[in-house]
Structures are given as structure tokens and as C-alpha cells.
Amino acid sequence: MATRSGLLSKQELRQFVKEHNFQSAEDIQRTLKELFADVLQEALEAELDTHLGYGKHDVKNKQTRNSRNGYSKKTVTSEYGDVEIEVPRDRLGEFEPVVVKKNQTNVAGIEEQIIALYAKGVSTRDIQDHLQGLYGVEVSPTLISNVTNKILPLIKEWQNRPLQQVYTVVFLDAIHFKVKQEGHIVNKAAYMVIGIDLDGNKDVLGIWIGENESAKFWLNVLNELKNRGVQDILITCVDNLSGFSQAIAACYPKTDIQKCIIHQIR
């Protein structure tokens, strides 16, 4: 992702969740505003790639006399406050952005739309429906692919970011839900891991999607935490899933396991 003055660099984005130490709601608001500006910027870059038919620096696939022509700064109002972005231009002046239209100065509400793209499984048809409802325009599958391809690496960077070596408490649980997949409703489990570090800061360490909750899948999750730098966990809080304690002991043999009191009673 292109780095712009005043916004998060790639390295800062990798360390974002790990290193943040919010002291107030204003800190959170400011960070979210910067992250949202990055998402808007990448969406605009993807739109111009689609319009020109080739990516930046990919001149060998250029089949048009049109080309990029720098940027123009623009301030838009979002739910996070005023956000400054750089709208890419084309030399022939034919580029008409959709995500942030010309003369549009208010993008409040688009945050929820972007999140909804992922919540609905990021299928091309669903994304087209969302953008049609939001902007009243029909966008091509190519544009949708370019936009999601620009944003997905940011999610992967967060999912694979290095973690701290020691956590005092780690909560491991799964949320079960039904989703539409290839025309059928199927059960999925979102494996959630929340950690509390030595300074008392709470952090979402990761989210994994599986077909259903199992001790075997949790073992894979725990191994991934270890590969990302977690060397020790003082206490894990879990439910009474069969084989769960053995999976934890296999990765973190010195960890104390605190089972949910409700599950113990059951």
C-alpha cells in the first residue's frame, strides 16, 4: 500500500494492534480515521487501475494513450471526522471515481458499507448490490476485484502480525453462525482469541474461520500464536470442549487452564 505523509506505513500497520495503547476515545477515533483514509485511498487507486486497464508501473500491459497524472488533495467528512485523501488523476481527464465522486465532500456511512462487504463474504454479486444501493451505479466485477485485492492484504497483515512474547490471560472461544456458501446455508465457527498483556492492555490476537469448533482446529490456532511470537501464556480461559485442555497443554504445557464456570456446572 502506498505510504503517504501523516498516515500509517506498512510497518506501522503491522504493529498497529500489537503496539497501540489507547488512553482516550479521541486516540481511538484518530487512529480509525487514519486507517479509514488508507482504505479510501486504496479504493481510489484500484478504480484508476480499472479505468486505465493497467496497474501502476505495469507499462507493459498499457493499451491506452491515457495515463496517470498525479493527485489532487481533497478533504471529505466521515463519521471519524474530516479525512484528507489524494484523488488520483488521469492525463485525459476522463476518470470519474465512484467511491468518492467528484465534488463529493461527505462520505459518512461508507465505513459500514466497506465492513458489510466482508461480512457478506465478499462475493462479487453482494458487493455489486451494496455499491448499487449506496451510489446508485452499476460497477464492473473487474473493479470490485481490484478494490478487494487492494484491501485484503491489509487484513492479512493484521492476521499475521507479530505478537508479544507473554500474555497474562488469553480467552479462547468460538462464535457459531450460519452463512450462505455456494447457494447453500452452512454452519461456520469464528475462532476468537483475546489476550491481556503484562501491562493490562486487551488485544484481539486473531480471528479464524472453520467449519465447526473442534480441539484439532484450536491446536492449529495455538500453534499459529506460537509461530507469531507468543512464548508463554499464564492463564487460558476456555469452555469445556473435549480435548481442548490437551491441545493447550501440547503448545503451552505450563499454562494454567481456567474453564468457564457455566460449562463446569453443565
CYANA upper distance limits for C-alpha pairs under 8 A (distance plus 0.5 A):
  1 MET  CA     10 LYS  CA      7.53
  1 MET  CA     42 GLU  CA      7.72
  1 MET  CA    150 LYS  CA      8.15
  3 THR  CA      7 LEU  CA      7.42
  3 THR  CA      8 LEU  CA      7.46
  3 THR  CA      9 SER  CA      5.92
  3 THR  CA     10 LYS  CA      7.91
  4 ARG  CA      8 LEU  CA      8.19
  4 ARG  CA      9 SER  CA      8.21
  7 LEU  CA     34 GLU  CA      6.47
  7 LEU  CA     35 LEU  CA      8.33
  7 LEU  CA     38 ASP  CA      7.97
  8 LEU  CA     12 GLU  CA      6.15
  8 LEU  CA     13 LEU  CA      6.54
  8 LEU  CA     34 GLU  CA      7.64
  8 LEU  CA     35 LEU  CA      7.89
  8 LEU  CA     38 ASP  CA      8.44
  9 SER  CA     13 LEU  CA      6.64
 10 LYS  CA     14 ARG  CA      6.84
 11 GLN  CA     15 GLN  CA      6.89
 12 GLU  CA     16 PHE  CA      6.25
 13 LEU  CA     17 VAL  CA      8.46
 13 LEU  CA    154 LEU  CA      8.39
 13 LEU  CA    157 GLU  CA      8.16
 13 LEU  CA    158 TRP  CA      7.90
 14 ARG  CA    157 GLU  CA      6.30
 14 ARG  CA    158 TRP  CA      6.32
 14 ARG  CA    161 ARG  CA      5.84
 14 ARG  CA    162 PRO  CA      8.19
 15 GLN  CA     19 GLU  CA      6.20
 15 GLN  CA     20 HIS  CA      8.46
 15 GLN  CA    161 ARG  CA      7.17
 15 GLN  CA    162 PRO  CA      7.91
 16 PHE  CA     20 HIS  CA      6.36
 16 PHE  CA    158 TRP  CA      8.48
 17 VAL  CA    158 TRP  CA      8.04
 17 VAL  CA    203 ASP  CA      7.42
 17 VAL  CA    204 VAL  CA      8.20
 18 LYS  CA    161 ARG  CA      8.38
 18 LYS  CA    162 PRO  CA      8.06
 18 LYS  CA    163 LEU  CA      6.75
 18 LYS  CA    164 GLN  CA      7.79
 18 LYS  CA    203 ASP  CA      7.80
 21 ASN  CA    201 ASN  CA      7.79
 22 PHE  CA     27 ASP  CA      6.15
 22 PHE  CA     28 ILE  CA      6.84
 23 GLN  CA     27 ASP  CA      6.99
 24 SER  CA     28 ILE  CA      7.37
 25 ALA  CA     29 GLN  CA      6.66
 26 GLU  CA     30 ARG  CA      6.54
 27 ASP  CA     31 THR  CA      6.78
 28 ILE  CA     32 LEU  CA      6.61
 29 GLN  CA     33 LYS  CA      6.60
 29 GLN  CA     80 TYR  CA      6.60
 30 ARG  CA     34 GLU  CA      6.91
 30 ARG  CA     80 TYR  CA      7.90
 31 THR  CA     35 LEU  CA      6.75
 32 LEU  CA     36 PHE  CA      6.47
 32 LEU  CA     80 TYR  CA      7.51
 33 LYS  CA     37 ALA  CA      6.65
 33 LYS  CA     80 TYR  CA      5.70
 33 LYS  CA     81 GLY  CA      7.64
 33 LYS  CA     83 VAL  CA      7.31
 34 GLU  CA     38 ASP  CA      6.98
 34 GLU  CA     83 VAL  CA      8.19
 35 LEU  CA     39 VAL  CA      7.03
 36 PHE  CA     40 LEU  CA      6.77
 36 PHE  CA    111 GLU  CA      7.99
 37 ALA  CA     41 GLN  CA      6.60
 37 ALA  CA     83 VAL  CA      6.80
 37 ALA  CA     84 GLU  CA      7.63
 37 ALA  CA     85 ILE  CA      7.00
 38 ASP  CA     42 GLU  CA      6.73
 39 VAL  CA     43 ALA  CA      6.75
 39 VAL  CA    151 ILE  CA      7.20
 40 LEU  CA     44 LEU  CA      6.83
 40 LEU  CA     85 ILE  CA      8.13
 40 LEU  CA     99 VAL  CA      8.08
 41 GLN  CA     45 GLU  CA      6.77
 41 GLN  CA     85 ILE  CA      6.90
 41 GLN  CA     86 GLU  CA      7.44
 41 GLN  CA     87 VAL  CA      8.03
 42 GLU  CA     46 ALA  CA      6.65
 42 GLU  CA    147 VAL  CA      7.69
 42 GLU  CA    150 LYS  CA      6.53
 42 GLU  CA    151 ILE  CA      7.41
 43 ALA  CA     47 GLU  CA      6.75
 43 ALA  CA     99 VAL  CA      7.43
 43 ALA  CA    147 VAL  CA      5.71
 43 ALA  CA    150 LYS  CA      7.63
 43 ALA  CA    151 ILE  CA      8.25
 44 LEU  CA     48 LEU  CA      6.89
 44 LEU  CA     87 VAL  CA      7.30
 44 LEU  CA     88 PRO  CA      7.55
 44 LEU  CA     97 PRO  CA      7.31
 44 LEU  CA     99 VAL  CA      7.20
 44 LEU  CA    100 VAL  CA      8.10
 45 GLU  CA     49 ASP  CA      6.79
 45 GLU  CA     88 PRO  CA      7.29
 46 ALA  CA     50 THR  CA      6.75
 46 ALA  CA    143 LEU  CA      7.54
 46 ALA  CA    146 ASN  CA      5.79
 46 ALA  CA    147 VAL  CA      5.71
 46 ALA  CA    150 LYS  CA      7.34
 47 GLU  CA     51 HIS  CA      6.69
 47 GLU  CA     97 PRO  CA      7.08
 47 GLU  CA     98 VAL  CA      8.17
 47 GLU  CA    143 LEU  CA      6.74
 47 GLU  CA    146 ASN  CA      7.92
 47 GLU  CA    147 VAL  CA      7.64
 48 LEU  CA     52 LEU  CA      6.59
 48 LEU  CA     88 PRO  CA      7.63
 48 LEU  CA     89 ARG  CA      8.46
 48 LEU  CA     90 ASP  CA      8.42
 48 LEU  CA     95 PHE  CA      7.47
 48 LEU  CA     97 PRO  CA      8.11
 49 ASP  CA     53 GLY  CA      6.28
 49 ASP  CA     54 TYR  CA      5.94
 49 ASP  CA     55 GLY  CA      5.56
 49 ASP  CA     56 LYS  CA      7.59
 49 ASP  CA    146 ASN  CA      8.27
 50 THR  CA     54 TYR  CA      7.40
 50 THR  CA    142 THR  CA      7.45
 50 THR  CA    143 LEU  CA      6.24
 50 THR  CA    146 ASN  CA      7.68
 51 HIS  CA     95 PHE  CA      7.28
 52 LEU  CA     62 LYS  CA      8.34
 52 LEU  CA     64 THR  CA      7.52
 52 LEU  CA     66 ASN  CA      7.43
 52 LEU  CA     67 SER  CA      7.44
 53 GLY  CA     61 ASN  CA      8.40
 53 GLY  CA     62 LYS  CA      7.38
 53 GLY  CA     63 GLN  CA      7.84
 53 GLY  CA     64 THR  CA      8.37
 54 TYR  CA     58 ASP  CA      6.66
 54 TYR  CA     59 VAL  CA      7.74
 54 TYR  CA     61 ASN  CA      6.40
 54 TYR  CA     62 LYS  CA      6.14
 54 TYR  CA     63 GLN  CA      8.49
 55 GLY  CA     59 VAL  CA      8.28
 58 ASP  CA     62 LYS  CA      7.57
 66 ASN  CA     90 ASP  CA      7.26
 66 ASN  CA     91 ARG  CA      6.46
 66 ASN  CA     92 LEU  CA      6.48
 67 SER  CA     90 ASP  CA      6.02
 67 SER  CA     91 ARG  CA      6.03
 67 SER  CA     92 LEU  CA      8.15
 68 ARG  CA     88 PRO  CA      7.88
 68 ARG  CA     89 ARG  CA      6.47
 68 ARG  CA     90 ASP  CA      4.96
 68 ARG  CA     91 ARG  CA      6.38
 69 ASN  CA     88 PRO  CA      7.77
 69 ASN  CA     89 ARG  CA      5.60
 69 ASN  CA     90 ASP  CA      5.35
 69 ASN  CA     91 ARG  CA      5.54
 70 GLY  CA     88 PRO  CA      6.46
 70 GLY  CA     89 ARG  CA      6.22
 70 GLY  CA     90 ASP  CA      8.07
 71 TYR  CA     86 GLU  CA      6.06
 71 TYR  CA     87 VAL  CA      5.80
 71 TYR  CA     88 PRO  CA      4.91
 71 TYR  CA     89 ARG  CA      6.06
 72 SER  CA     86 GLU  CA      5.92
 72 SER  CA     87 VAL  CA      5.76
 72 SER  CA     88 PRO  CA      7.09
 72 SER  CA     89 ARG  CA      7.74
 73 LYS  CA     84 GLU  CA      7.47
 73 LYS  CA     85 ILE  CA      6.36
 73 LYS  CA     86 GLU  CA      4.96
 73 LYS  CA     87 VAL  CA      6.72
 74 LYS  CA     84 GLU  CA      6.18
 74 LYS  CA     85 ILE  CA      5.89
 74 LYS  CA     86 GLU  CA      6.55
 74 LYS  CA     87 VAL  CA      7.40
 75 THR  CA     82 ASP  CA      6.90
 75 THR  CA     83 VAL  CA      5.99
 75 THR  CA     84 GLU  CA      4.84
 75 THR  CA     85 ILE  CA      6.74
 75 THR  CA    105 THR  CA      7.37
 76 VAL  CA     82 ASP  CA      6.12
 76 VAL  CA     83 VAL  CA      5.86
 76 VAL  CA     84 GLU  CA      6.93
 76 VAL  CA     85 ILE  CA      8.23
 76 VAL  CA    104 GLN  CA      8.03
 76 VAL  CA    105 THR  CA      4.98
 76 VAL  CA    106 ASN  CA      5.89
 76 VAL  CA    107 VAL  CA      7.12
 77 THR  CA     81 GLY  CA      6.18
 77 THR  CA     82 ASP  CA      4.94
 77 THR  CA     83 VAL  CA      6.66
 77 THR  CA    105 THR  CA      6.58
 77 THR  CA    106 ASN  CA      5.15
 77 THR  CA    107 VAL  CA      6.48
 77 THR  CA    108 ALA  CA      7.07
 78 SER  CA     82 ASP  CA      6.50
 78 SER  CA     83 VAL  CA      7.31
 78 SER  CA    106 ASN  CA      6.73
 78 SER  CA    107 VAL  CA      5.68
 78 SER  CA    108 ALA  CA      4.77
 78 SER  CA    109 GLY  CA      7.91
 79 GLU  CA    107 VAL  CA      8.44
 79 GLU  CA    108 ALA  CA      5.63
 79 GLU  CA    109 GLY  CA      7.51
 79 GLU  CA    111 GLU  CA      8.47
 89 ARG  CA     93 GLY  CA      7.48
 89 ARG  CA     95 PHE  CA      7.29
 90 ASP  CA     94 GLU  CA      7.23
 90 ASP  CA     95 PHE  CA      6.58
 96 GLU  CA    101 LYS  CA      7.42
 96 GLU  CA    102 LYS  CA      7.53
 97 PRO  CA    101 LYS  CA      5.69
 97 PRO  CA    102 LYS  CA      7.39
 98 VAL  CA    135 TYR  CA      8.15
100 VAL  CA    104 GLN  CA      6.77
100 VAL  CA    107 VAL  CA      7.79
109 GLY  CA    113 GLN  CA      7.32
110 ILE  CA    114 ILE  CA      6.74
111 GLU  CA    115 ILE  CA      6.88
112 GLU  CA    116 ALA  CA      6.49
113 GLN  CA    117 LEU  CA      6.91
113 GLN  CA    130 HIS  CA      7.48
113 GLN  CA    134 LEU  CA      8.38
114 ILE  CA    118 TYR  CA      7.72
115 ILE  CA    119 ALA  CA      6.82
116 ALA  CA    120 LYS  CA      6.51
117 LEU  CA    121 GLY  CA      7.24
117 LEU  CA    122 VAL  CA      5.63
117 LEU  CA    123 SER  CA      8.49
117 LEU  CA    126 ASP  CA      7.80
117 LEU  CA    127 ILE  CA      6.27
117 LEU  CA    130 HIS  CA      8.01
118 TYR  CA    122 VAL  CA      5.48
120 LYS  CA    126 ASP  CA      7.43
122 VAL  CA    126 ASP  CA      7.30
122 VAL  CA    127 ILE  CA      6.83
122 VAL  CA    148 THR  CA      8.49
123 SER  CA    127 ILE  CA      6.75
124 THR  CA    128 GLN  CA      6.62
124 THR  CA    141 PRO  CA      6.75
124 THR  CA    144 ILE  CA      7.23
124 THR  CA    145 SER  CA      8.18
125 ARG  CA    129 ASP  CA      6.68
126 ASP  CA    130 HIS  CA      6.75
127 ILE  CA    131 LEU  CA      6.70
127 ILE  CA    144 ILE  CA      7.71
128 GLN  CA    132 GLN  CA      6.42
128 GLN  CA    138 GLU  CA      7.50
128 GLN  CA    139 VAL  CA      6.93
128 GLN  CA    140 SER  CA      8.33
128 GLN  CA    141 PRO  CA      8.25
128 GLN  CA    144 ILE  CA      8.09
129 ASP  CA    133 GLY  CA      6.61
130 HIS  CA    134 LEU  CA      6.59
131 LEU  CA    135 TYR  CA      6.20
131 LEU  CA    136 GLY  CA      7.64
131 LEU  CA    137 VAL  CA      7.54
131 LEU  CA    138 GLU  CA      8.01
131 LEU  CA    139 VAL  CA      8.03
132 GLN  CA    136 GLY  CA      5.13
132 GLN  CA    137 VAL  CA      5.59
132 GLN  CA    138 GLU  CA      6.26
132 GLN  CA    139 VAL  CA      8.18
139 VAL  CA    143 LEU  CA      7.19
139 VAL  CA    144 ILE  CA      7.87
140 SER  CA    144 ILE  CA      7.06
141 PRO  CA    145 SER  CA      6.65
142 THR  CA    146 ASN  CA      6.69
143 LEU  CA    147 VAL  CA      6.67
144 ILE  CA    148 THR  CA      6.66
145 SER  CA    149 ASN  CA      6.36
146 ASN  CA    150 LYS  CA      6.72
147 VAL  CA    151 ILE  CA      7.01
148 THR  CA    152 LEU  CA      6.32
149 ASN  CA    153 PRO  CA      7.63
150 LYS  CA    154 LEU  CA      8.44
151 ILE  CA    155 ILE  CA      7.55
152 LEU  CA    156 LYS  CA      6.87
153 PRO  CA    157 GLU  CA      6.55
154 LEU  CA    158 TRP  CA      6.92
155 ILE  CA    159 GLN  CA      6.71
156 LYS  CA    160 ASN  CA      6.59
157 GLU  CA    161 ARG  CA      6.29
159 GLN  CA    205 LEU  CA      8.42
159 GLN  CA    206 GLY  CA      6.42
159 GLN  CA    207 ILE  CA      7.98
160 ASN  CA    228 ARG  CA      7.63
161 ARG  CA    228 ARG  CA      7.51
162 PRO  CA    228 ARG  CA      5.41
162 PRO  CA    229 GLY  CA      6.55
163 LEU  CA    205 LEU  CA      8.00
163 LEU  CA    225 LEU  CA      8.16
163 LEU  CA    228 ARG  CA      6.21
163 LEU  CA    229 GLY  CA      5.86
163 LEU  CA    230 VAL  CA      6.61
164 GLN  CA    197 ASP  CA      8.18
164 GLN  CA    229 GLY  CA      6.69
164 GLN  CA    230 VAL  CA      6.31
165 GLN  CA    229 GLY  CA      6.00
165 GLN  CA    230 VAL  CA      4.85
165 GLN  CA    231 GLN  CA      5.52
165 GLN  CA    232 ASP  CA      6.98
166 VAL  CA    197 ASP  CA      7.25
166 VAL  CA    198 LEU  CA      7.66
166 VAL  CA    230 VAL  CA      6.45
166 VAL  CA    231 GLN  CA      6.54
166 VAL  CA    232 ASP  CA      5.44
166 VAL  CA    233 ILE  CA      6.31
166 VAL  CA    234 LEU  CA      8.35
167 TYR  CA    195 GLY  CA      6.78
167 TYR  CA    196 ILE  CA      6.21
167 TYR  CA    197 ASP  CA      4.93
167 TYR  CA    198 LEU  CA      6.60
167 TYR  CA    230 VAL  CA      8.19
167 TYR  CA    232 ASP  CA      7.18
167 TYR  CA    233 ILE  CA      5.53
167 TYR  CA    234 LEU  CA      7.03
168 THR  CA    195 GLY  CA      8.09
168 THR  CA    196 ILE  CA      6.29
168 THR  CA    197 ASP  CA      6.08
168 THR  CA    198 LEU  CA      6.41
168 THR  CA    233 ILE  CA      6.37
168 THR  CA    234 LEU  CA      5.39
168 THR  CA    235 ILE  CA      6.65
169 VAL  CA    195 GLY  CA      6.29
169 VAL  CA    196 ILE  CA      5.74
169 VAL  CA    197 ASP  CA      7.77
169 VAL  CA    233 ILE  CA      7.06
169 VAL  CA    234 LEU  CA      6.56
169 VAL  CA    235 ILE  CA      5.27
169 VAL  CA    236 THR  CA      6.22
169 VAL  CA    237 CYS  CA      7.82
170 VAL  CA    193 VAL  CA      7.32
170 VAL  CA    194 ILE  CA      6.14
170 VAL  CA    195 GLY  CA      4.77
170 VAL  CA    196 ILE  CA      6.80
170 VAL  CA    233 ILE  CA      7.49
170 VAL  CA    235 ILE  CA      6.89
170 VAL  CA    236 THR  CA      5.34
170 VAL  CA    237 CYS  CA      6.73
171 PHE  CA    192 MET  CA      8.41
171 PHE  CA    193 VAL  CA      6.19
171 PHE  CA    194 ILE  CA      5.64
171 PHE  CA    195 GLY  CA      6.79
171 PHE  CA    236 THR  CA      6.32
171 PHE  CA    237 CYS  CA      5.27
171 PHE  CA    238 VAL  CA      6.84
172 LEU  CA    191 TYR  CA      7.89
172 LEU  CA    192 MET  CA      6.43
172 LEU  CA    193 VAL  CA      5.33
172 LEU  CA    194 ILE  CA      7.27
172 LEU  CA    236 THR  CA      7.70
172 LEU  CA    237 CYS  CA      6.76
172 LEU  CA    238 VAL  CA      5.92
173 ASP  CA    191 TYR  CA      6.51
173 ASP  CA    192 MET  CA      5.96
173 ASP  CA    193 VAL  CA      7.27
173 ASP  CA    238 VAL  CA      6.84
173 ASP  CA    239 ASP  CA      7.65
174 ALA  CA    189 ALA  CA      6.45
174 ALA  CA    190 ALA  CA      5.82
174 ALA  CA    191 TYR  CA      4.87
174 ALA  CA    192 MET  CA      6.21
174 ALA  CA    213 GLU  CA      7.30
175 ILE  CA    189 ALA  CA      6.04
175 ILE  CA    190 ALA  CA      5.62
175 ILE  CA    191 TYR  CA      7.13
175 ILE  CA    192 MET  CA      8.06
176 HIS  CA    187 ASN  CA      7.55
176 HIS  CA    188 LYS  CA      6.32
176 HIS  CA    189 ALA  CA      5.02
176 HIS  CA    190 ALA  CA      6.93
176 HIS  CA    212 ASN  CA      8.17
177 PHE  CA    187 ASN  CA      6.36
177 PHE  CA    188 LYS  CA      6.00
177 PHE  CA    189 ALA  CA      6.91
177 PHE  CA    190 ALA  CA      8.48
178 LYS  CA    185 ILE  CA      6.77
178 LYS  CA    186 VAL  CA      6.01
178 LYS  CA    187 ASN  CA      5.13
178 LYS  CA    188 LYS  CA      6.50
179 VAL  CA    185 ILE  CA      5.97
179 VAL  CA    186 VAL  CA      6.10
179 VAL  CA    187 ASN  CA      7.04
179 VAL  CA    188 LYS  CA      7.52
180 LYS  CA    184 HIS  CA      5.88
180 LYS  CA    185 ILE  CA      5.00
180 LYS  CA    186 VAL  CA      6.83
181 GLN  CA    185 ILE  CA      6.68
181 GLN  CA    186 VAL  CA      7.16
187 ASN  CA    211 GLU  CA      6.86
187 ASN  CA    212 ASN  CA      7.38
188 LYS  CA    209 ILE  CA      7.34
188 LYS  CA    210 GLY  CA      6.32
188 LYS  CA    211 GLU  CA      5.16
188 LYS  CA    212 ASN  CA      6.10
189 ALA  CA    209 ILE  CA      6.20
189 ALA  CA    210 GLY  CA      5.68
189 ALA  CA    211 GLU  CA      6.40
189 ALA  CA    212 ASN  CA      5.56
189 ALA  CA    213 GLU  CA      6.42
190 ALA  CA    207 ILE  CA      6.95
190 ALA  CA    208 TRP  CA      6.11
190 ALA  CA    209 ILE  CA      5.14
190 ALA  CA    210 GLY  CA      7.02
191 TYR  CA    207 ILE  CA      6.00
191 TYR  CA    208 TRP  CA      5.45
191 TYR  CA    209 ILE  CA      6.64
191 TYR  CA    210 GLY  CA      7.96
191 TYR  CA    213 GLU  CA      8.28
191 TYR  CA    218 TRP  CA      8.43
192 MET  CA    204 VAL  CA      8.19
192 MET  CA    205 LEU  CA      8.49
192 MET  CA    206 GLY  CA      6.79
192 MET  CA    207 ILE  CA      5.42
192 MET  CA    208 TRP  CA      7.36
193 VAL  CA    204 VAL  CA      6.58
193 VAL  CA    205 LEU  CA      6.00
193 VAL  CA    206 GLY  CA      6.07
193 VAL  CA    207 ILE  CA      7.11
194 ILE  CA    202 LYS  CA      7.48
194 ILE  CA    203 ASP  CA      6.18
194 ILE  CA    204 VAL  CA      4.96
194 ILE  CA    205 LEU  CA      6.04
194 ILE  CA    206 GLY  CA      7.93
195 GLY  CA    202 LYS  CA      6.18
195 GLY  CA    203 ASP  CA      5.85
195 GLY  CA    204 VAL  CA      6.85
195 GLY  CA    205 LEU  CA      6.86
196 ILE  CA    200 GLY  CA      6.12
196 ILE  CA    201 ASN  CA      5.90
196 ILE  CA    202 LYS  CA      4.96
196 ILE  CA    203 ASP  CA      6.89
197 ASP  CA    201 ASN  CA      6.03
197 ASP  CA    202 LYS  CA      7.19
197 ASP  CA    203 ASP  CA      8.48
208 TRP  CA    221 VAL  CA      8.24
210 GLY  CA    217 PHE  CA      8.07
213 GLU  CA    217 PHE  CA      7.54
213 GLU  CA    218 TRP  CA      8.39
214 SER  CA    218 TRP  CA      6.95
214 SER  CA    241 LEU  CA      8.09
214 SER  CA    244 PHE  CA      8.48
215 ALA  CA    219 LEU  CA      6.69
215 ALA  CA    241 LEU  CA      7.57
215 ALA  CA    242 SER  CA      7.35
215 ALA  CA    243 GLY  CA      5.86
215 ALA  CA    244 PHE  CA      5.45
215 ALA  CA    247 ALA  CA      6.93
216 LYS  CA    220 ASN  CA      7.14
216 LYS  CA    247 ALA  CA      7.86
217 PHE  CA    221 VAL  CA      6.93
218 TRP  CA    222 LEU  CA      6.64
218 TRP  CA    244 PHE  CA      7.82
218 TRP  CA    247 ALA  CA      7.57
219 LEU  CA    223 ASN  CA      6.66
219 LEU  CA    247 ALA  CA      5.71
219 LEU  CA    248 ILE  CA      7.55
219 LEU  CA    251 CYS  CA      8.20
220 ASN  CA    224 GLU  CA      6.72
221 VAL  CA    225 LEU  CA      6.86
222 LEU  CA    226 LYS  CA      6.87
222 LEU  CA    248 ILE  CA      7.72
222 LEU  CA    251 CYS  CA      7.12
223 ASN  CA    227 ASN  CA      6.73
223 ASN  CA    251 CYS  CA      7.10
224 GLU  CA    228 ARG  CA      6.70
225 LEU  CA    229 GLY  CA      7.10
225 LEU  CA    230 VAL  CA      6.17
226 LYS  CA    230 VAL  CA      5.18
226 LYS  CA    231 GLN  CA      6.55
226 LYS  CA    251 CYS  CA      8.25
232 ASP  CA    252 TYR  CA      7.12
232 ASP  CA    254 LYS  CA      8.45
232 ASP  CA    255 THR  CA      7.88
233 ILE  CA    252 TYR  CA      7.56
233 ILE  CA    255 THR  CA      6.17
234 LEU  CA    254 LYS  CA      8.13
234 LEU  CA    255 THR  CA      5.63
234 LEU  CA    256 ASP  CA      6.64
235 ILE  CA    255 THR  CA      6.13
235 ILE  CA    256 ASP  CA      5.26
235 ILE  CA    257 ILE  CA      6.29
235 ILE  CA    258 GLN  CA      7.29
236 THR  CA    255 THR  CA      7.44
236 THR  CA    256 ASP  CA      6.87
236 THR  CA    257 ILE  CA      5.52
236 THR  CA    258 GLN  CA      6.45
237 CYS  CA    257 ILE  CA      6.72
237 CYS  CA    258 GLN  CA      5.31
237 CYS  CA    259 LYS  CA      6.24
237 CYS  CA    260 CYS  CA      7.33
238 VAL  CA    244 PHE  CA      8.48
238 VAL  CA    257 ILE  CA      7.88
238 VAL  CA    258 GLN  CA      6.96
238 VAL  CA    259 LYS  CA      5.58
238 VAL  CA    260 CYS  CA      6.54
239 ASP  CA    259 LYS  CA      5.88
239 ASP  CA    260 CYS  CA      5.72
239 ASP  CA    263 HIS  CA      6.58
240 ASN  CA    244 PHE  CA      7.69
240 ASN  CA    259 LYS  CA      6.81
240 ASN  CA    260 CYS  CA      7.70
240 ASN  CA    263 HIS  CA      6.22
240 ASN  CA    264 GLN  CA      7.43
243 GLY  CA    247 ALA  CA      6.78
244 PHE  CA    248 ILE  CA      6.88
245 SER  CA    249 ALA  CA      6.65
245 SER  CA    257 ILE  CA      7.61
246 GLN  CA    250 ALA  CA      6.62
247 ALA  CA    251 CYS  CA      7.24
248 ILE  CA    252 TYR  CA      6.20
248 ILE  CA    253 PRO  CA      7.56
248 ILE  CA    255 THR  CA      8.25
249 ALA  CA    253 PRO  CA      4.68
249 ALA  CA    254 LYS  CA      7.81
249 ALA  CA    255 THR  CA      7.67
259 LYS  CA    263 HIS  CA      7.70
259 LYS  CA    264 GLN  CA      7.36
260 CYS  CA    264 GLN  CA      6.86
261 ILE  CA    265 ILE  CA      6.71
262 ILE  CA    266 ARG  CA      6.76
